Amino acid sequence: MKRTGYLGLCLVLILAIAVPAMAQLAADNAYRDLYNEKDVAKKTELSEKFLNDFKGNQYWGPVFQTVLNLYLQTQNWPKLMDAVDKLPANFPAADAKLKTVAYDRGLTAAQQAGNVDKILDYGNKLLAVDPTSLNGQFMVATTIPLKLPADDAGKRAAMDKALDLSTKALATVQQTFSQPKPANLTDAQWKAIKTEYEDQLHSTVALVYFNRSDFPKATEEYQTVLKSNPKDGPAHFYMGMIYRSQSATASKEYQTTVDAENNAKRAQPVDQPLVDELAAKRQGLEGEIREKRDKAIEELAIAVAIGGPAGQQARPVLEALYKSKNNESLEGLDQLISQKKGQIGQ
């Protein structure tokens, strides 16, 4: 009996050693099979099975990255995002490097799928593990204005965050593109990518200043964008809205000045130097109102000529301003828009 008990104990110990070894051998074989597989669909199937069967295995992280890349290659955005969402539960031991890869790939999928909520989710998670990520900074900064909180305090906080990330991203762009370009890109392609980053980031910064009614800074940013890309419809639209707002502000000041001038003329005795000063101010404001209105019409006409969502937004504002200038008539507006199309080569 003692001998039998001893043998039983030995068997238990052998099994305790053999079972993990057998599991690892199965994982080794599965990993080898999927690694050697060339067919994308079959490789994807084998990789998905590995992730399900061998959670916690040493190969799980590399296989997970393989799956993400396969989903990226086949543009399977729903599966890619689903895999990223399940990462914390499926692999709690994921390190910062794996999380960085996962959330970066998730950002790409969310962008391609047009999922604003997921862009912000993955972007913020990416920045939590890698605050210097250009993709994270860029995507969160440029996406925040697309879905602002309903309350004013929330809007201000969100736009402040967009400004902060845009500023950081612009610095990161300079640092990134000062490095040698990848071998698979031409100089023109490398420059175009840099310009695309900068244009969108400057547009975001401009929009923040526009919402703050800081029109001088907004104008400076939009002019930077238009210098790089004269066909940027949103930039022309917002420039038109800035000029319209400035014309409206000048109109209010004009009315106040007119009232003050009339009161000064009625006062006894008449303070002629004051009357002359107010008259000069009134005349200056008249010129400013016309100048800003005409600039607004020009910018909005270009936005309409370019088309797209910005052009659609610009059209009713343009018509209202044009009518105010031309005795409630739209005659000649279509010709103006055609002229702008010719100027920008649209």
C-alpha positions as CSV (number, residue, x, y, z in Angstrom):
1,M,0.0,0.0,0.0
2,K,2.8,2.3,0.8
3,R,4.4,1.6,-2.6
4,T,1.1,2.2,-4.4
5,G,0.7,5.5,-2.6
6,Y,4.2,6.4,-3.6
7,L,3.6,5.6,-7.2
8,G,0.4,7.6,-7.1
9,L,2.2,10.6,-5.8
10,C,4.8,10.3,-8.5
11,L,2.1,10.2,-11.2
12,V,0.6,13.4,-9.8
13,L,4.0,15.1,-9.8
14,I,4.7,13.9,-13.4
15,L,1.3,15.2,-14.6
16,A,1.9,18.5,-12.8
17,I,5.1,18.9,-14.8
18,A,3.8,17.4,-18.1
19,V,0.5,19.3,-18.5
20,P,2.1,22.8,-18.6
21,A,4.8,21.3,-20.9
22,M,2.2,19.8,-23.2
23,A,0.2,23.1,-23.2
24,Q,3.4,25.0,-24.1
25,L,4.1,22.5,-26.9
26,A,0.6,23.0,-28.3
27,A,1.2,26.8,-28.2
28,D,4.6,26.4,-29.9
29,N,3.0,24.3,-32.7
30,A,0.1,26.7,-33.1
31,Y,2.4,29.7,-33.2
32,R,4.6,28.0,-35.8
33,D,1.6,27.2,-38.0
34,L,0.2,30.7,-38.0
35,Y,3.7,32.2,-38.4
36,N,4.3,30.1,-41.5
37,E,0.9,30.6,-43.0
38,K,0.9,32.9,-46.1
39,D,-2.8,33.1,-46.9
40,V,-4.2,36.2,-45.2
41,A,-7.6,34.7,-44.4
42,K,-6.2,31.5,-43.0
43,K,-3.5,33.3,-41.0
44,T,-6.2,35.5,-39.5
45,E,-8.2,32.5,-38.6
46,L,-5.2,30.7,-36.9
47,S,-4.2,33.9,-35.1
48,E,-7.8,34.4,-33.7
49,K,-7.8,30.8,-32.5
50,F,-4.5,31.2,-30.8
51,L,-5.6,34.3,-28.9
52,N,-8.7,32.4,-27.7
53,D,-6.9,29.2,-26.8
54,F,-3.7,30.4,-25.3
55,K,-4.5,33.5,-23.2
56,G,-1.6,34.4,-21.0
57,N,0.9,32.6,-23.2
58,Q,4.3,34.3,-24.0
59,Y,3.3,34.5,-27.6
60,W,-0.1,36.2,-27.0
61,G,1.3,39.7,-27.4
62,P,3.1,39.2,-30.7
63,V,0.1,37.2,-32.1
64,F,-2.3,40.0,-31.0
65,Q,-0.2,42.5,-32.9
66,T,-0.3,40.2,-35.9
67,V,-4.1,40.1,-35.7
68,L,-4.3,43.9,-35.5
69,N,-2.0,44.2,-38.6
70,L,-4.1,41.7,-40.5
71,Y,-7.3,43.5,-39.7
72,L,-5.6,46.7,-40.8
73,Q,-4.4,45.1,-44.0
74,T,-7.9,43.8,-44.8
75,Q,-9.6,47.1,-43.5
76,N,-11.7,45.1,-41.1
77,W,-12.4,48.1,-38.9
78,P,-15.1,46.6,-36.7
79,K,-13.0,43.6,-35.8
80,L,-9.9,45.7,-35.2
81,M,-11.8,48.0,-32.8
82,D,-13.4,45.0,-31.0
83,A,-10.0,43.4,-30.5
84,V,-8.6,46.6,-29.0
85,D,-11.6,47.0,-26.7
86,K,-11.2,43.5,-25.4
87,L,-7.4,43.8,-24.7
88,P,-7.7,44.7,-21.0
89,A,-9.8,41.6,-20.3
90,N,-8.0,39.2,-22.6
91,F,-4.5,40.2,-21.6
92,P,-4.3,42.2,-18.3
93,A,-0.5,41.9,-18.4
94,A,-0.2,44.0,-21.5
95,D,2.6,46.4,-21.2
96,A,2.8,50.1,-22.4
97,K,4.4,49.1,-25.7
98,L,1.6,46.7,-26.6
99,K,-1.1,49.2,-25.4
100,T,0.6,51.9,-27.6
101,V,0.4,49.6,-30.6
102,A,-3.2,48.6,-29.9
103,Y,-4.6,52.1,-29.3
104,D,-2.6,53.5,-32.3
105,R,-4.2,50.8,-34.6
106,G,-7.5,51.4,-33.0
107,L,-7.2,55.1,-33.8
108,T,-6.7,54.3,-37.5
109,A,-9.7,52.0,-37.5
110,A,-11.9,54.6,-35.7
111,Q,-10.9,57.3,-38.1
112,Q,-11.6,55.2,-41.1
113,A,-14.9,54.2,-39.7
114,G,-15.8,57.8,-38.9
115,N,-16.4,56.9,-35.3
116,V,-15.8,60.1,-33.3
117,D,-16.4,58.6,-29.9
118,K,-13.9,55.8,-30.6
119,I,-11.3,58.3,-31.9
120,L,-11.5,60.3,-28.7
121,D,-11.5,57.1,-26.6
122,Y,-8.5,55.5,-28.3
123,G,-6.7,58.8,-28.6
124,N,-6.9,59.6,-24.9
125,K,-5.9,56.0,-24.0
126,L,-2.9,56.3,-26.3
127,L,-1.8,59.6,-24.8
128,A,-2.2,58.1,-21.3
129,V,0.6,55.5,-22.2
130,D,2.5,57.7,-24.6
131,P,1.9,61.5,-24.2
132,T,4.4,62.2,-27.0
133,S,2.4,60.3,-29.6
134,L,1.9,62.5,-32.7
135,N,-1.0,60.4,-33.9
136,G,-2.7,60.7,-30.4
137,Q,-2.1,64.4,-30.1
138,F,-3.2,65.1,-33.7
139,M,-6.4,63.0,-33.7
140,V,-7.7,64.1,-30.3
141,A,-6.9,67.7,-31.0
142,T,-8.6,67.8,-34.4
143,T,-11.6,65.6,-33.3
144,I,-12.6,67.5,-30.1
145,P,-14.3,70.3,-31.9
146,L,-16.5,67.8,-33.7
147,K,-18.2,66.7,-30.5
148,L,-18.3,69.4,-27.9
149,P,-20.1,69.1,-24.5
150,A,-23.5,70.9,-24.3
151,D,-22.6,73.1,-21.4
152,D,-20.5,76.2,-21.7
153,A,-17.9,75.2,-19.1
154,G,-17.5,71.9,-20.8
155,K,-17.1,73.5,-24.2
156,R,-14.4,75.8,-22.9
157,A,-12.5,73.0,-21.2
158,A,-12.7,70.9,-24.3
159,M,-11.5,73.7,-26.6
160,D,-8.7,74.5,-24.2
161,K,-7.6,70.9,-24.4
162,A,-7.8,71.0,-28.2
163,L,-5.6,74.1,-28.2
164,D,-3.0,72.6,-25.8
165,L,-2.8,69.3,-27.8
166,S,-2.6,71.2,-31.1
167,T,0.3,73.3,-29.8
168,K,2.1,70.2,-28.6
169,A,1.4,68.4,-31.9
170,L,2.8,71.3,-34.0
171,A,6.0,71.0,-32.0
172,T,6.0,67.3,-32.4
173,V,5.5,67.7,-36.2
174,Q,8.6,69.9,-36.3
175,Q,10.6,67.4,-34.4
176,T,9.4,64.3,-36.3
177,F,9.8,65.8,-39.8
178,S,13.3,67.1,-39.0
179,Q,14.4,63.4,-39.0
180,P,15.3,61.6,-42.2
181,K,12.3,60.5,-44.2
182,P,11.3,56.9,-44.5
183,A,12.9,55.2,-47.5
184,N,9.6,54.3,-49.0
185,L,8.5,57.9,-49.3
186,T,9.6,60.6,-51.8
187,D,10.6,64.0,-50.7
188,A,7.3,65.4,-52.1
189,Q,5.3,62.8,-50.2
190,W,7.2,63.5,-46.9
191,K,6.6,67.3,-47.3
192,A,2.9,66.7,-48.2
193,I,2.3,64.7,-45.0
194,K,4.0,67.4,-42.9
195,T,1.8,70.1,-44.6
196,E,-1.4,68.1,-44.0
197,Y,-0.6,67.8,-40.3
198,E,0.2,71.5,-40.0
199,D,-2.8,72.7,-41.9
200,Q,-5.3,70.7,-39.8
201,L,-3.6,71.7,-36.6
202,H,-3.5,75.4,-37.5
203,S,-7.2,75.1,-38.4
204,T,-8.0,73.6,-35.0
205,V,-6.1,76.4,-33.3
206,A,-7.9,79.0,-35.4
207,L,-11.2,77.5,-34.5
208,V,-10.5,77.7,-30.8
209,Y,-9.6,81.4,-31.2
210,F,-12.7,81.9,-33.3
211,N,-14.9,80.5,-30.6
212,R,-13.2,82.7,-28.1
213,S,-13.9,85.7,-30.4
214,D,-10.2,86.3,-30.5
215,F,-10.4,87.3,-34.2
216,P,-6.9,88.7,-34.7
217,K,-5.3,85.3,-33.6
218,A,-7.9,83.3,-35.5
219,T,-7.2,85.4,-38.6
220,E,-3.5,84.8,-38.3
221,E,-4.0,81.0,-38.0
222,Y,-6.4,80.8,-41.0
223,Q,-4.1,82.9,-43.1
224,T,-1.3,80.4,-42.4
225,V,-3.6,77.7,-43.6
226,L,-4.7,79.5,-46.7
227,K,-1.1,80.4,-47.6
228,S,-0.4,76.7,-47.6
229,N,-3.7,75.6,-49.2
230,P,-5.7,78.4,-50.9
231,K,-8.5,75.9,-51.6
232,D,-9.3,75.2,-47.9
233,G,-13.0,75.8,-47.9
234,P,-13.5,75.9,-44.1
235,A,-10.7,78.5,-43.7
236,H,-12.4,80.8,-46.2
237,F,-15.8,80.2,-44.5
238,Y,-14.5,81.2,-41.1
239,M,-12.5,84.1,-42.5
240,G,-15.8,85.3,-44.0
241,M,-17.6,84.9,-40.6
242,I,-14.8,86.8,-38.9
243,Y,-15.2,89.8,-41.3
244,R,-18.9,89.6,-41.0
245,S,-18.6,89.8,-37.2
246,Q,-16.2,92.7,-37.4
247,S,-18.6,94.5,-39.7
248,A,-21.4,94.0,-37.3
249,T,-19.3,95.2,-34.4
250,A,-18.4,98.3,-36.4
251,S,-22.1,98.9,-37.2
252,K,-23.0,98.9,-33.5
253,E,-20.2,101.3,-32.8
254,Y,-21.3,103.4,-35.7
255,Q,-24.8,103.8,-34.3
256,T,-23.5,104.8,-30.9
257,T,-21.2,107.4,-32.6
258,V,-24.1,108.8,-34.7
259,D,-26.2,109.2,-31.5
260,A,-23.3,110.9,-29.7
261,E,-22.7,113.2,-32.7
262,N,-26.3,114.3,-32.9
263,N,-26.4,114.9,-29.1
264,A,-23.3,117.0,-29.4
265,K,-24.8,119.1,-32.2
266,R,-28.0,119.8,-30.1
267,A,-26.0,120.8,-27.0
268,Q,-25.8,124.5,-26.1
269,P,-23.2,125.8,-26.5
270,V,-22.0,123.5,-29.3
271,D,-18.7,121.9,-28.6
272,Q,-17.5,122.1,-32.2
273,P,-14.2,120.2,-31.7
274,L,-16.2,117.3,-30.2
275,V,-18.6,117.4,-33.1
276,D,-15.8,117.3,-35.6
277,E,-14.1,114.4,-33.7
278,L,-17.3,112.3,-33.7
279,A,-18.0,113.1,-37.3
280,A,-14.5,111.9,-38.3
281,K,-15.0,108.7,-36.3
282,R,-18.4,108.1,-37.9
283,Q,-16.9,108.5,-41.4
284,G,-14.1,106.1,-40.5
285,L,-16.6,103.5,-39.2
286,E,-18.6,103.8,-42.4
287,G,-15.6,102.9,-44.3
288,E,-14.7,100.0,-42.0
289,I,-18.2,98.6,-42.2
290,R,-18.1,98.5,-46.0
291,E,-14.6,97.1,-46.0
292,K,-15.3,94.3,-43.6
293,R,-18.6,93.5,-45.4
294,D,-17.0,93.3,-48.8
295,K,-14.2,91.1,-47.5
296,A,-16.8,88.8,-45.9
297,I,-18.6,88.6,-49.2
298,E,-15.4,87.7,-51.0
299,E,-14.3,85.0,-48.6
300,L,-17.8,83.4,-48.4
301,A,-18.0,83.5,-52.2
302,I,-14.7,81.6,-52.4
303,A,-16.1,79.1,-49.9
304,V,-19.2,78.6,-52.0
305,A,-17.0,78.2,-55.1
306,I,-15.0,75.5,-53.5
307,G,-18.1,73.7,-52.4
308,G,-18.5,70.9,-49.7
309,P,-20.1,71.4,-46.3
310,A,-18.3,74.7,-45.7
311,G,-19.7,76.0,-49.0
312,Q,-23.2,74.9,-48.0
313,Q,-22.9,76.8,-44.7
314,A,-21.5,79.8,-46.4
315,R,-24.3,80.2,-49.0
316,P,-27.1,81.7,-46.9
317,V,-24.7,84.0,-45.0
318,L,-23.3,85.1,-48.4
319,E,-26.7,85.8,-49.8
320,A,-27.8,87.9,-46.8
321,L,-24.7,90.0,-47.0
322,Y,-24.9,90.4,-50.7
323,K,-28.5,91.5,-50.6
324,S,-27.7,94.1,-47.9
325,K,-25.1,95.6,-50.2
326,N,-27.2,95.4,-53.4
327,N,-30.7,96.7,-52.4
328,E,-32.0,93.2,-51.5
329,S,-31.0,91.8,-54.9
330,L,-29.0,88.7,-55.7
331,E,-28.3,89.8,-59.2
332,G,-24.7,89.2,-60.1
333,L,-24.0,86.8,-57.2
334,D,-23.7,83.7,-59.4
335,Q,-21.2,85.6,-61.6
336,L,-19.2,86.5,-58.6
337,I,-19.0,82.9,-57.5
338,S,-18.0,81.8,-61.0
339,Q,-15.3,84.5,-61.0
340,K,-14.0,83.1,-57.7
341,K,-14.0,79.6,-59.1
342,G,-11.8,80.8,-62.0
343,Q,-9.4,82.5,-59.6
344,I,-8.8,79.4,-57.5
345,G,-8.9,77.0,-60.4
346,Q,-11.9,75.2,-59.2
